[in-house]
Amino acid sequence: MPSFASDESSYNPLSGDVEDAETVTETRKIQCPECGSYRQIRDYKRAEIICCDCGLVIEDRIVDQGPEWRAFDTEQTMARERTGAPMTYTIHDKGLSTMIDSSGRDIYGRSIRPNRKAQMYRLRKWNKRASVSNSVERNLSYALSELDRVAAQLQLPKNVREAASMVYRKTVENDLIRGRSIESSTASAIYISCRQFGIPRTLDELAEVTKHSKKEIGKSYRVIARGLGIHLPPINAIDYVPRFTSELGLPGTVETKAIEILREVINEGLGSGKGPTGIAAAAIYIACVLEEVKRTQKEISDITGVTEVTVRNRYKEIAEHLNLDVD
């Protein structure tokens, strides 16, 4: 049965002035069975939850989920943590192995002596060799570093990199990389992840940051998607509009108008069988004309990566079918 706090203790639950205790907010919905109050204090010294109004000990032997040390700023919090970085699939060993820093300074920020620096260099070298024990891990290490390089150049977020790393690992496990280069397979994994997360990246952009052609990356992507049973949603031209309008420095009214035009194009089925980037570029050009924002077909062509002829042909088709006056 719950008991009342002793009067002889230096702790007075009714005063509310307690060290190392915190008030339990009403969002926890802990009601005092004695007085019905929601105002309690959580005292970690006694491991109790005590009512502020009547002093009843509502719960005892509570578990403190926090650390046993105190920190007063972010720097102290980071310095006193004894856990490493979270597990990641972008590193061949999932980030679970030990890494020796190469900064050449000790824990206090002082430069280490030359003989100690040479010793740390040897330790780093052997630690790196020990973390890659066979050819499979060696190839995986190279592939994931290449994947991270390409993703960084394409400015992709961390969740896309993690998903691409998982796709590549499954590709290796299912022996789908045999006969294909590591670079094209990593580029294909990135392209699949971008499609899954709805991030607009084209095969042409991947070909620019790798040494492989668009055709080779596309072929590898189809083999991986078929082998892993990945069903990707079709590319939507609307996904490209925010990115292209941002790079062109266009106002929000142009972006909104271009999206409206593309929705009509999709409803009418005008984009069937045509490249989504070309359709998006044409819609942006039409929106610029309608909103009286000066942008040439050449400027839009340079940003979107399609030719001026494609922009011209697509915008004429859209304007004709939707009865838009863009002359």
HELIX and SHEET records of a PDB file:
HELIX    1   1 GLU A   26  ARG A   28  5                                   3    
HELIX    2   2 THR A   74  ARG A   80  1                                   7    
HELIX    3   3 PRO A  114  SER A  131  1                                  18    
HELIX    4   4 SER A  135  GLN A  153  1                                  19    
HELIX    5   5 LYS A  158  GLU A  173  1                                  16    
HELIX    6   6 ILE A  182  PHE A  197  1                                  16    
HELIX    7   7 LEU A  203  VAL A  209  1                                   7    
HELIX    8   8 LYS A  214  LEU A  228  1                                  15    
HELIX    9   9 ALA A  237  TYR A  240  5                                   4    
HELIX   10  10 VAL A  241  LEU A  248  1                                   8    
HELIX   11  11 GLY A  252  GLU A  268  1                                  17    
HELIX   12  12 PRO A  276  LEU A  290  1                                  15    
HELIX   13  13 GLN A  297  THR A  304  1                                   8    
HELIX   14  14 GLU A  308  LEU A  322  1                                  15    
SHEET    1   A 4 ALA A  21  VAL A  24  0                                        
SHEET    2   A 4 GLN A  40  ASP A  43 -1                                        
SHEET    3   A 4 GLU A  48  CYS A  51 -1                                        
SHEET    4   A 4 VAL A  57  ASP A  60 -1                                        
END                                                                             
